[in-house]
Every structure is written in C-alpha cells, then in structure tokens.
Amino acid sequence: MTVRVRFAPSPTGSLHLGSALTAVANWLFARQQGGELVLRIDDTDEGRAVEGAEQAIEQDLRWLGLGWDEGPVRQSERRQRHLEQAAAAKGAHARDGAVWLSSPGLPEFVIVRSDGRPTYRWASAVDDADMGITHVVRGNDHLPNAALQIAAVRSLGAEPPQYLHHALVRGEGGKLSKRDGADSIAALREEGYPPEAIVNLLGLVASSGPGDVMSLPELVERFDIDRLARGEVVLESKRLRALSTAHISRLHDDDLVARVLGFAPAGTDPQLVAAMAPALRGAHTLAEAGDLVACVTEAPLQHSLPELATIRERYPDRLSEQDARALVDELRSAGVPLREARMTLTGRERGPELWAVLAALPRDEAIRRAA
C-alpha cells in the first residue's frame, strides 16, 4: 500500500505555526514511507476565504522546502462531486431542505446544508475517499470530527483513512516572539529566521525522540509516526533562536551573503558582506546579521573612547570570534564600560553582540570611531 497523505489548509492567510506543524508532520511521514503528499485547499467556507491566501500558503510551503506531489486541489471546484455523492450515500436522507446522514451509534448530522452547500465534514470525507488518502495527520482540535468523518467515508462504501492527531501548538504567552502576529510563517520570515531552523524546530516537536540541529533528510529518518506529539506543545523562542544561529553558521558563503543582503541597507556591497562572514555566522537571525552590516556601513556620530582605541590597536586587523571575545574580556578587565563601547562603535544601545561588532569592523575603522 502506498501511503497517501494530504495537507488541507483553509485559505485564510500565511500558515499559522500549528498548520505548519501539520504540514511538516505530513511531509516527513510521506517522505519516510516513500509515499505521496496531496495539497488540498479546503475552501468550502467561503466566508473565511481571504484573497491571496492560497498563494501565501504555497509560498510558505515552498520557502520551507516542503513540496507536494499532487495539487493544489480546491474543494470548491469539486462541489458537484460532493453533491452527487451525498445523493448516493448509504444512510443519507433529506429533511428540512438539508441532507442528513444516519449512521449506527452516532447522532444524525448534516452533510449538505439547506442552501445547497456541502459541509466541511462531508466534503473532506468525499475528497479523502476519491483521492485514496490512507492517513490523515492533523491537529487534535479535529478529534471531534473523526468519528463523523469515518462514518461519512463508510457511507460511500470506502475504507476510511487512519486518523492521527498531533499536539496543538502555542508559543510562550500564546505567541512565539514579542511581536504581535509572530505566530505565522510569514512573520518569522520577516524577522529573519531561516526556513531550515523553523522546519528543524517543527520537525523535532512533531514526534518525540532525540535530535537537535538537523537537516530535512535527517528529520525524515528520525520521524516516528507512532511517537506523534500529543496534547499541547510550546514552541520556545530561545530554542528557535539557537537553531537559527546554528543553521546560519552552516550556510555556504555565497548563500549567506545572498540571504543577509535581503536584510542589509539598500546598496550594500556584497563583497563587504562576504568579508564579514565570520562575524555574521554568530547572528541569531538574518535580520540581526543585516543589522550588523548596517553597524559597519553606517558610521555613528563621533563618540571618543580612547581606551577602546588603545586596546583595539593591539589586535589583528580582522578578528576571529575567539580574538573578538578575548578583546571584549580585556575591555571588561580594563574597566571600559561595554555599553559605552557599543555606543562608540555603532551609535546604538542595543544590537548585535559587542564581539560580533568588533569582528565585523576593520581595525582602522574601529580605532577611527573610538579616537
């Protein structure tokens, strides 16, 4: 039996992290089993549909590296098939202008509304049967639908898929970062998190087991459908930042430069970014890396700090991370206020770590700003 799963989001905007977890779990399971993933857009509820949402979903999936084998299939385009199957379903009967389905052991439920629109439960059952879906992997908020959908599929004379429900996702305090709306893939992309880090985190929480910094192939090998996460999971921003740093550090130089340029000041010379690569690999996000580039390209107002200039002069022109951290330790030991050192070099109270700023700035430029 070929495993066939489906990812079936509603077209309401960029993927929420809970929906992204569903996509990752289905993709990993399909790839691990040598199966197929169908992308289906469940747009039966026209009132919830948002213009451009389907394109946003496809963009999110491609950005995350999660392709699909079939689709996108839009439920709204299969309405006639849903109605035909409702008329032929065993146990279906019309009452009060709607079509109801009776199944032993369950209360009757509507499969076609009085206005002629198929319900979500019925459309999903028909589509799953027609598409040969073998496993439905989705969030446990859909648990109440399972028994009714099983009955609906059986009323069609088909064998129901196996329904598997994963944990619901919430961030710290209900969201993943301090910014409102940062619970979507689009928001995390805007904040500069690389897709590898997001998929890594979602892949780790999808099923229990060992693992830390992992590529997609490694996550496929690790995934265990029998250890699907249950209940509720918290996506910790600290963990995502750590994974983000790790994946940024793994990028090839050309890839690193190309990605950081998207967050650096307009017109930044790619060669400058390439020269800063050692320091950029310590950034938590690509946005932070772009900010580090800005610290170098945008000189602050003069703020003299002679002790900083004197100590910096004793070190090489370009600093490794080890040298830069040693320089920070020497500044601290000499009583140089590190906050003032940051202000001197960048004109900012906050930003990239001081060692990264020192590693990014050539020696003569750092001394010029501190003199």
Secondary structure as UniProt FT lines:
FT   STRAND          4..7
FT   HELIX           17..32
FT   TURN            33..34
FT   STRAND          36..41
FT   HELIX           46..48
FT   TURN            51..52
FT   HELIX           53..64
FT   STRAND          70..74
FT   HELIX           75..78
FT   HELIX           79..88
FT   TURN            90..91
FT   STRAND          92..95
FT   TURN            96..97
FT   STRAND          98..103
FT   TURN            104..105
FT   STRAND          106..112
FT   TURN            114..115
FT   HELIX           120..130
FT   TURN            131..132
FT   STRAND          135..139
FT   HELIX           140..142
FT   HELIX           143..155
FT   TURN            156..157
FT   STRAND          162..166
FT   STRAND          168..171
FT   HELIX           172..174
FT   TURN            180..183
FT   HELIX           185..190
FT   TURN            191..192
FT   HELIX           195..206
FT   HELIX           216..222
FT   HELIX           225..227
FT   STRAND          232..235
FT   HELIX           237..250
FT   HELIX           253..261
FT   TURN            262..263
FT   TURN            266..267
FT   HELIX           270..275
FT   HELIX           277..280
FT   TURN            281..282
FT   HELIX           286..297
FT   HELIX           306..313
FT   HELIX           321..333
FT   TURN            334..335
FT   HELIX           338..346
FT   HELIX           354..360
FT   HELIX           363..370
//
